[in-house]
């Protein structure tokens, strides 16, 4: 490893400028961490850039010329812009500044820096980049404007930032007041769309609700991923057979917990191996059929899994 890389590692991964005699293993480990961190930052930058372009296209190609709005901070910016003719790029920055500061308190320094850069990038793109007005059809504007805006917010979230700070406020208030994040999101959006109905008219407010629904569904799709994963917990007296079936027939990995099962009026407990695996929704039917072949009375619990990393689930399953 040459001296340039050593200096970079000393100043970044190893967090020191003092020349110390680090072993080859320590330098190799630091180099690996440096590569992982750099790759992560590059990926985040690309995702945030895609998010900025998508959201800008949703704004200028669909929503702005038709005075449609969305929920959250972007909805507030669009509403004020429609009423006062203040440029949207200025409102995007001004309204989100408090959320960036709050993000620093709630989520940390790195999140706040990424969010500030993402919002500044969105504002710059809105100010300088020209997008064509795609259509004036109200339904198409509502659906596709929401789609591109939601995709933009989703890609930014994937990159570790937000371009709509409402959710940061909801997280903060939920921690302080002990209620759910969803409750605050609903209250905020009810106020926004009520104001839209008053200032812009009922029809535009109703179309704006379609925009919000399209944006939120697209956001969920981008953040949670294309595949829908299901976590399956299985309690059975034939745990060994079921484990082999999942590994050999399903081509999936398993995790086995040692536990106890209780049953009967006295609640007698019995030692049992508890199996946990993750499958896609398309494999549910096959798994339940194979389990029933082994034990029809096995206790099976299924839960939705938002996203996963590592393991065997994203590899191609065995063909049978």
SULTAHU-V148049 format. One line per field, one symbol per residue. ss: DSSP state (@ for helix, = for strand, . for the rest). phi: phi as a letter, one per 20 degrees, with the letter a starting at -180 (. if undefined). Layout:
ss = ???
phi = ???
//
This chain:
ss = ..@@@@@@@@@............@@@@@@@@@@@@@@@@@@@@@@@@@@@@@@@@@@@@@@@@@@@.....@@@@@@@@@@@@@...@@@@@@@@@@@@@@@@@@@..@@@@@@@@@@@@@@@@@@@@.........@@@@@@@@@@@@@@@@@@@@@.......@@@@@@@@@@@@...@@@@@@@@@@@@@@@@@@@..@@@@@@@@@@@@@@@@@@@@@@@....=======...@@@@@@@@@@@@....=========....=============@@@@@@@@@@@@@@....=======...............
phi = .fffffffffedfelbdffdeffffffffffffffffffffffffffffffffffffffeecfffdmeccemffffffffffedmfgffffgfffegffffffffedofffffffffffffffffffdeedfffbdfgfffffffffffffffffffgenbcdcegffffffffffdmdefgffffffffffffffffedofffffffffgfffffffgffffenffddceddcdbfdfffffffffeeemdeccddebcddanfemgdbfbeddcbcceffeffffffffffebfdfeccccfdfacbmmdfeefffec
//
